[in-house]
């Protein structure tokens, strides 16, 4: 897939990357685009951060799970090609976000990224169960790290996921867009054209607001008819009030 029209860098545990990917899949269903799904780890992005001081308590476990699942994705790509990551990306999001709400953070932490959970993901993606061996195989981390560094080299380091690289290798790359609602098919293409119009202007740097709605995902108890609770994200995370004056960290 060296001639892909879009490189989409994702971490499986990022709800905003999942929402953006659902929108992008709406666009590619209507436009002649090919997408290569690439890997970026929020755990590696934040490896220098004291999680206890800067993030809500469940974040480290979530980011650790994301890295474990990215190892599986890297192994699948090496053994079965980029198309395997396409199927895995859908299965990750389905089993993490397009499902009933978790009872609590403890249930989510005890499930996501663990072998039974990932086994179901592999089954949906029609990939062999032996890829579970990659979950704890840190030899894949160098490849994931290189891809994470490459993605952020195109955008600057004060970003998380997703990162989109349009018309690679020479085209524009950007973080986001962060969206909380899934547009209609007609709106999806219009939004895509508007985003590219901004991103392709060489002098454009940023359009941002830290207020974000909880994404319209089943795991949050929301449907496309619901508007999620508005939360204020600081430095890319729902940081605790006492930490808001500290240096920014990146979670999504």
C-alpha positions as YAML, in Angstrom:
chain: A
units: angstrom
residues:
- id: 1
  name: UNK
  ca: [0.00, 0.00, 0.00]
- id: 2
  name: UNK
  ca: [2.89, 2.35, -0.75]
- id: 3
  name: UNK
  ca: [0.56, 4.40, -2.97]
- id: 4
  name: UNK
  ca: [-2.12, 4.95, -0.29]
- id: 5
  name: UNK
  ca: [-3.85, 8.33, -0.44]
- id: 6
  name: UNK
  ca: [-3.96, 8.62, 3.34]
- id: 7
  name: UNK
  ca: [-1.88, 7.36, 6.25]
- id: 8
  name: UNK
  ca: [-4.03, 7.24, 9.38]
- id: 9
  name: UNK
  ca: [-2.06, 6.93, 12.65]
- id: 10
  name: UNK
  ca: [-4.15, 5.53, 15.50]
- id: 11
  name: UNK
  ca: [-3.99, 4.13, 19.01]
- id: 12
  name: UNK
  ca: [-6.77, 1.57, 19.64]
- id: 13
  name: UNK
  ca: [-7.71, 3.05, 23.03]
- id: 14
  name: UNK
  ca: [-8.28, 6.62, 21.79]
- id: 15
  name: UNK
  ca: [-12.00, 7.29, 21.47]
- id: 16
  name: UNK
  ca: [-11.37, 10.34, 19.31]
- id: 17
  name: UNK
  ca: [-9.20, 8.36, 16.90]
- id: 18
  name: UNK
  ca: [-12.06, 5.84, 16.63]
- id: 19
  name: UNK
  ca: [-14.63, 8.57, 15.94]
- id: 20
  name: UNK
  ca: [-12.39, 10.17, 13.31]
- id: 21
  name: UNK
  ca: [-11.79, 6.80, 11.69]
- id: 22
  name: UNK
  ca: [-15.52, 6.16, 11.41]
- id: 23
  name: UNK
  ca: [-15.88, 9.50, 9.65]
- id: 24
  name: UNK
  ca: [-12.91, 8.79, 7.34]
- id: 25
  name: UNK
  ca: [-14.46, 5.44, 6.39]
- id: 26
  name: UNK
  ca: [-17.63, 7.34, 5.42]
- id: 27
  name: UNK
  ca: [-15.52, 9.51, 3.13]
- id: 28
  name: UNK
  ca: [-13.59, 6.69, 1.47]
- id: 29
  name: UNK
  ca: [-16.88, 4.92, 0.78]
- id: 30
  name: UNK
  ca: [-17.79, 7.90, -1.43]
- id: 31
  name: UNK
  ca: [-14.41, 8.95, -2.78]
- id: 32
  name: UNK
  ca: [-11.72, 6.91, -4.52]
- id: 33
  name: UNK
  ca: [-9.30, 6.87, -1.57]
- id: 34
  name: UNK
  ca: [-7.04, 4.19, -0.19]
- id: 35
  name: UNK
  ca: [-5.99, 4.27, 3.45]
- id: 36
  name: UNK
  ca: [-3.04, 2.68, 5.22]
- id: 37
  name: UNK
  ca: [-3.59, 2.36, 8.96]
- id: 38
  name: UNK
  ca: [-0.41, 3.14, 10.89]
- id: 39
  name: UNK
  ca: [0.58, 2.94, 14.54]
- id: 40
  name: UNK
  ca: [1.08, 5.62, 17.18]
- id: 41
  name: UNK
  ca: [1.28, 4.83, 20.90]
- id: 42
  name: UNK
  ca: [-0.03, 7.21, 23.53]
- id: 43
  name: UNK
  ca: [1.98, 5.25, 26.10]
- id: 44
  name: UNK
  ca: [5.20, 6.03, 24.23]
- id: 45
  name: UNK
  ca: [4.15, 9.64, 23.61]
- id: 46
  name: UNK
  ca: [3.76, 10.05, 27.39]
- id: 47
  name: UNK
  ca: [6.54, 7.77, 28.61]
- id: 48
  name: UNK
  ca: [8.30, 10.71, 30.29]
- id: 49
  name: UNK
  ca: [5.16, 11.69, 32.22]
- id: 50
  name: UNK
  ca: [4.32, 10.91, 35.84]
- id: 51
  name: UNK
  ca: [0.85, 9.49, 35.21]
- id: 52
  name: UNK
  ca: [-0.22, 9.70, 38.84]
- id: 53
  name: UNK
  ca: [0.47, 13.43, 38.90]
- id: 54
  name: UNK
  ca: [-0.84, 14.43, 35.48]
- id: 55
  name: UNK
  ca: [-3.65, 12.09, 34.42]
- id: 56
  name: UNK
  ca: [-6.90, 10.68, 35.78]
- id: 57
  name: UNK
  ca: [-6.23, 7.35, 37.52]
- id: 58
  name: UNK
  ca: [-7.38, 5.01, 34.73]
- id: 59
  name: UNK
  ca: [-5.18, 6.52, 32.01]
- id: 60
  name: UNK
  ca: [-1.97, 4.56, 32.52]
- id: 61
  name: UNK
  ca: [-3.76, 1.21, 32.35]
- id: 62
  name: UNK
  ca: [-5.58, 2.36, 29.22]
- id: 63
  name: UNK
  ca: [-2.42, 3.53, 27.49]
- id: 64
  name: UNK
  ca: [-0.60, 0.34, 28.50]
- id: 65
  name: UNK
  ca: [-3.42, -1.66, 26.91]
- id: 66
  name: UNK
  ca: [-3.12, 0.40, 23.75]
- id: 67
  name: UNK
  ca: [0.57, -0.40, 23.43]
- id: 68
  name: UNK
  ca: [-0.10, -4.11, 23.96]
- id: 69
  name: UNK
  ca: [-2.71, -4.12, 21.19]
- id: 70
  name: UNK
  ca: [-0.42, -2.15, 18.87]
- id: 71
  name: UNK
  ca: [2.14, -4.94, 19.26]
- id: 72
  name: UNK
  ca: [-0.49, -7.32, 17.94]
- id: 73
  name: UNK
  ca: [-1.18, -4.94, 15.04]
- id: 74
  name: UNK
  ca: [2.53, -4.71, 14.21]
- id: 75
  name: UNK
  ca: [2.85, -8.49, 14.25]
- id: 76
  name: UNK
  ca: [-0.26, -8.87, 12.09]
- id: 77
  name: UNK
  ca: [1.11, -6.40, 9.55]
- id: 78
  name: UNK
  ca: [4.46, -8.19, 9.42]
- id: 79
  name: UNK
  ca: [2.87, -11.60, 8.90]
- id: 80
  name: UNK
  ca: [-0.29, -10.79, 6.94]
- id: 81
  name: UNK
  ca: [0.23, -7.37, 5.35]
- id: 82
  name: UNK
  ca: [-1.31, -3.89, 5.83]
- id: 83
  name: UNK
  ca: [-4.81, -5.15, 5.03]
- id: 84
  name: UNK
  ca: [-4.73, -7.05, 8.32]
- id: 85
  name: UNK
  ca: [-4.34, -3.75, 10.21]
- id: 86
  name: UNK
  ca: [-7.36, -2.38, 8.35]
- id: 87
  name: UNK
  ca: [-9.48, -5.24, 9.69]
- id: 88
  name: UNK
  ca: [-7.92, -5.02, 13.14]
- id: 89
  name: UNK
  ca: [-8.58, -1.30, 13.43]
- id: 90
  name: UNK
  ca: [-12.29, -1.91, 12.91]
- id: 91
  name: UNK
  ca: [-12.32, -4.82, 15.36]
- id: 92
  name: UNK
  ca: [-10.45, -2.84, 18.03]
- id: 93
  name: UNK
  ca: [-12.97, -0.02, 17.93]
- id: 94
  name: UNK
  ca: [-15.95, -2.35, 17.84]
- id: 95
  name: UNK
  ca: [-14.85, -4.25, 20.94]
- id: 96
  name: UNK
  ca: [-13.71, -1.20, 22.93]
- id: 97
  name: UNK
  ca: [-16.21, 1.52, 22.00]
- id: 98
  name: UNK
  ca: [-19.13, 0.14, 19.96]
- id: 99
  name: UNK
  ca: [-20.37, -1.96, 22.85]
- id: 100
  name: UNK
  ca: [-22.51, -1.44, 25.96]
- id: 101
  name: UNK
  ca: [-21.03, 0.75, 28.70]
- id: 102
  name: UNK
  ca: [-18.48, -0.80, 31.03]
- id: 103
  name: UNK
  ca: [-19.80, -1.25, 34.56]
- id: 104
  name: UNK
  ca: [-16.90, 0.84, 35.84]
- id: 105
  name: UNK
  ca: [-13.25, 1.69, 35.16]
- id: 106
  name: UNK
  ca: [-12.14, -1.48, 36.93]
- id: 107
  name: UNK
  ca: [-14.06, -3.68, 34.49]
- id: 108
  name: UNK
  ca: [-12.63, -1.81, 31.53]
- id: 109
  name: UNK
  ca: [-9.08, -2.10, 32.89]
- id: 110
  name: UNK
  ca: [-9.50, -5.81, 33.61]
- id: 111
  name: UNK
  ca: [-10.78, -6.45, 30.08]
- id: 112
  name: UNK
  ca: [-9.25, -4.21, 27.42]
- id: 113
  name: UNK
  ca: [-6.01, -5.52, 26.00]
- id: 114
  name: UNK
  ca: [-6.11, -8.82, 27.89]
- id: 115
  name: UNK
  ca: [-5.92, -12.13, 26.00]
- id: 116
  name: UNK
  ca: [-9.65, -13.05, 25.99]
- id: 117
  name: UNK
  ca: [-10.58, -9.57, 24.77]
- id: 118
  name: UNK
  ca: [-7.93, -9.54, 22.06]
- id: 119
  name: UNK
  ca: [-8.81, -13.10, 21.04]
- id: 120
  name: UNK
  ca: [-12.34, -11.89, 20.21]
- id: 121
  name: UNK
  ca: [-10.86, -8.97, 18.27]
- id: 122
  name: UNK
  ca: [-8.63, -11.29, 16.24]
- id: 123
  name: UNK
  ca: [-11.58, -13.57, 15.53]
- id: 124
  name: UNK
  ca: [-13.62, -10.67, 14.16]
- id: 125
  name: UNK
  ca: [-10.66, -9.59, 12.01]
- id: 126
  name: UNK
  ca: [-10.27, -13.17, 10.76]
- id: 127
  name: UNK
  ca: [-6.69, -13.33, 11.98]
- id: 128
  name: UNK
  ca: [-5.00, -16.29, 13.71]
- id: 129
  name: UNK
  ca: [-5.15, -16.55, 17.48]
- id: 130
  name: UNK
  ca: [-1.40, -17.10, 17.70]
- id: 131
  name: UNK
  ca: [-1.00, -13.34, 17.24]
- id: 132
  name: UNK
  ca: [-1.89, -13.12, 20.94]
- id: 133
  name: UNK
  ca: [1.76, -13.97, 21.59]
- id: 134
  name: UNK
  ca: [2.63, -10.42, 20.51]
- id: 135
  name: UNK
  ca: [0.76, -8.80, 23.42]
- id: 136
  name: UNK
  ca: [3.76, -9.07, 25.75]
- id: 137
  name: UNK
  ca: [6.47, -9.15, 23.07]
- id: 138
  name: UNK
  ca: [8.36, -5.90, 23.59]
- id: 139
  name: UNK
  ca: [10.47, -6.54, 20.50]
- id: 140
  name: UNK
  ca: [7.69, -4.82, 18.51]
- id: 141
  name: UNK
  ca: [8.06, -1.61, 20.55]
- id: 142
  name: UNK
  ca: [10.96, -0.27, 18.48]
- id: 143
  name: UNK
  ca: [8.83, -0.38, 15.32]
- id: 144
  name: UNK
  ca: [5.89, 1.26, 17.09]
- id: 145
  name: UNK
  ca: [8.20, 3.91, 18.54]
- id: 146
  name: UNK
  ca: [9.67, 4.70, 15.12]
- id: 147
  name: UNK
  ca: [6.20, 5.10, 13.64]
- id: 148
  name: UNK
  ca: [5.11, 7.29, 16.56]
- id: 149
  name: UNK
  ca: [8.16, 9.53, 16.11]
- id: 150
  name: UNK
  ca: [7.63, 9.72, 12.35]
- id: 151
  name: UNK
  ca: [4.01, 10.79, 12.76]
- id: 152
  name: UNK
  ca: [4.78, 13.54, 15.25]
- id: 153
  name: UNK
  ca: [7.76, 14.75, 13.22]
- id: 154
  name: UNK
  ca: [5.24, 15.84, 10.58]
- id: 155
  name: UNK
  ca: [2.99, 17.75, 13.00]
- id: 156
  name: UNK
  ca: [5.11, 18.82, 15.95]
- id: 157
  name: UNK
  ca: [5.19, 17.05, 19.30]
- id: 158
  name: UNK
  ca: [2.30, 18.73, 21.13]
- id: 159
  name: UNK
  ca: [-0.24, 16.34, 19.61]
- id: 160
  name: UNK
  ca: [-1.67, 12.90, 20.27]
- id: 161
  name: UNK
  ca: [-4.01, 10.80, 18.14]
- id: 162
  name: UNK
  ca: [-5.21, 10.58, 15.50]
- id: 163
  name: UNK
  ca: [-2.68, 11.96, 13.02]
- id: 164
  name: UNK
  ca: [-3.66, 12.03, 9.35]
- id: 165
  name: UNK
  ca: [-1.10, 12.29, 6.54]
- id: 166
  name: UNK
  ca: [-2.79, 13.12, 3.25]
- id: 167
  name: UNK
  ca: [-1.14, 12.40, -0.12]
- id: 168
  name: UNK
  ca: [2.04, 10.87, 1.35]
- id: 169
  name: UNK
  ca: [4.94, 11.17, 1.25]
- id: 170
  name: UNK
  ca: [4.92, 14.87, 0.39]
- id: 171
  name: UNK
  ca: [1.40, 15.85, 1.41]
- id: 172
  name: UNK
  ca: [0.16, 17.64, 4.49]
- id: 173
  name: UNK
  ca: [-0.18, 15.98, 7.91]
- id: 174
  name: UNK
  ca: [-2.23, 17.15, 10.88]
- id: 175
  name: UNK
  ca: [-3.61, 16.09, 14.26]
- id: 176
  name: UNK
  ca: [-7.30, 15.32, 14.28]
- id: 177
  name: UNK
  ca: [-9.79, 16.53, 13.50]
- id: 178
  name: UNK
  ca: [-11.26, 15.71, 16.91]
- id: 179
  name: UNK
  ca: [-14.98, 15.12, 16.40]
- id: 180
  name: UNK
  ca: [-17.65, 13.91, 18.81]
- id: 181
  name: UNK
  ca: [-20.55, 13.39, 16.41]
- id: 182
  name: UNK
  ca: [-20.72, 11.19, 13.33]
- id: 183
  name: UNK
  ca: [-21.86, 13.28, 10.36]
- id: 184
  name: UNK
  ca: [-24.32, 12.17, 7.73]
- id: 185
  name: UNK
  ca: [-22.73, 10.76, 4.55]
- id: 186
  name: UNK
  ca: [-23.30, 14.09, 2.80]
- id: 187
  name: UNK
  ca: [-21.85, 16.07, 5.72]
- id: 188
  name: UNK
  ca: [-18.90, 13.67, 5.91]
- id: 189
  name: UNK
  ca: [-17.61, 14.62, 2.46]
- id: 190
  name: UNK
  ca: [-18.26, 18.31, 3.05]
- id: 191
  name: UNK
  ca: [-16.34, 18.18, 6.34]
- id: 192
  name: UNK
  ca: [-13.48, 16.33, 4.64]
- id: 193
  name: UNK
  ca: [-13.19, 18.96, 1.92]
- id: 194
  name: UNK
  ca: [-13.28, 21.78, 4.47]
- id: 195
  name: UNK
  ca: [-10.61, 20.15, 6.66]
- id: 196
  name: UNK
  ca: [-8.32, 19.64, 3.67]
- id: 197
  name: UNK
  ca: [-8.94, 23.19, 2.52]
- id: 198
  name: UNK
  ca: [-7.58, 24.50, 5.82]
- id: 199
  name: UNK
  ca: [-4.79, 21.96, 6.20]
- id: 200
  name: UNK
  ca: [-3.40, 22.46, 2.71]
- id: 201
  name: UNK
  ca: [-2.98, 26.21, 3.21]
- id: 202
  name: UNK
  ca: [0.68, 26.54, 4.12]
- id: 203
  name: UNK
  ca: [0.13, 29.32, 6.64]
- id: 204
  name: UNK
  ca: [-2.51, 27.50, 8.63]
- id: 205
  name: UNK
  ca: [-1.39, 26.24, 12.04]
- id: 206
  name: UNK
  ca: [-4.26, 25.67, 14.46]
- id: 207
  name: UNK
  ca: [-8.01, 25.84, 15.04]
- id: 208
  name: UNK
  ca: [-8.86, 24.55, 18.50]
- id: 209
  name: UNK
  ca: [-11.20, 24.58, 21.47]
- id: 210
  name: UNK
  ca: [-10.62, 22.55, 24.61]
- id: 211
  name: UNK
  ca: [-14.35, 21.99, 25.27]
- id: 212
  name: UNK
  ca: [-15.23, 18.55, 23.89]
- id: 213
  name: UNK
  ca: [-18.46, 16.58, 23.89]
- id: 214
  name: UNK
  ca: [-18.36, 12.97, 25.01]
- id: 215
  name: UNK
  ca: [-18.28, 11.11, 21.66]
- id: 216
  name: UNK
  ca: [-21.46, 9.53, 20.35]
- id: 217
  name: UNK
  ca: [-20.35, 5.99, 21.15]
- id: 218
  name: UNK
  ca: [-22.32, 3.12, 22.60]
- id: 219
  name: UNK
  ca: [-19.75, 2.53, 25.33]
- id: 220
  name: UNK
  ca: [-20.64, 5.95, 26.75]
- id: 221
  name: UNK
  ca: [-24.36, 5.17, 26.63]
- id: 222
  name: UNK
  ca: [-24.92, 7.53, 23.70]
- id: 223
  name: UNK
  ca: [-26.57, 7.19, 20.31]
- id: 224
  name: UNK
  ca: [-26.37, 9.43, 17.25]
- id: 225
  name: UNK
  ca: [-29.47, 11.18, 18.63]
- id: 226
  name: UNK
  ca: [-27.68, 12.14, 21.87]
- id: 227
  name: UNK
  ca: [-25.32, 15.01, 22.59]
- id: 228
  name: UNK
  ca: [-22.61, 13.94, 25.00]
- id: 229
  name: UNK
  ca: [-21.61, 15.74, 28.16]
- id: 230
  name: UNK
  ca: [-19.24, 18.64, 27.51]
- id: 231
  name: UNK
  ca: [-15.85, 18.28, 29.19]
- id: 232
  name: UNK
  ca: [-12.91, 20.67, 29.30]
- id: 233
  name: UNK
  ca: [-9.72, 18.98, 28.10]
- id: 234
  name: UNK
  ca: [-6.40, 20.51, 29.13]
- id: 235
  name: UNK
  ca: [-3.30, 19.60, 27.17]
- id: 236
  name: UNK
  ca: [-5.23, 16.76, 25.53]
- id: 237
  name: UNK
  ca: [-6.60, 15.12, 28.68]
- id: 238
  name: UNK
  ca: [-9.34, 15.47, 31.26]
- id: 239
  name: UNK
  ca: [-6.70, 16.47, 33.77]
- id: 240
  name: UNK
  ca: [-7.58, 16.84, 37.39]
- id: 241
  name: UNK
  ca: [-8.31, 20.39, 38.51]
- id: 242
  name: UNK
  ca: [-5.28, 20.56, 40.78]
- id: 243
  name: UNK
  ca: [-2.99, 19.65, 37.86]
- id: 244
  name: UNK
  ca: [-4.18, 22.20, 35.34]
- id: 245
  name: UNK
  ca: [-1.36, 24.60, 35.96]
- id: 246
  name: UNK
  ca: [1.29, 21.99, 35.23]
- id: 247
  name: UNK
  ca: [2.96, 21.41, 31.87]
- id: 248
  name: UNK
  ca: [0.70, 19.97, 29.18]
- id: 249
  name: UNK
  ca: [0.57, 16.26, 28.50]
- id: 250
  name: UNK
  ca: [-0.95, 14.42, 25.59]
- id: 251
  name: UNK
  ca: [-3.53, 11.68, 25.82]
- id: 252
  name: UNK
  ca: [-5.58, 11.86, 22.61]
...
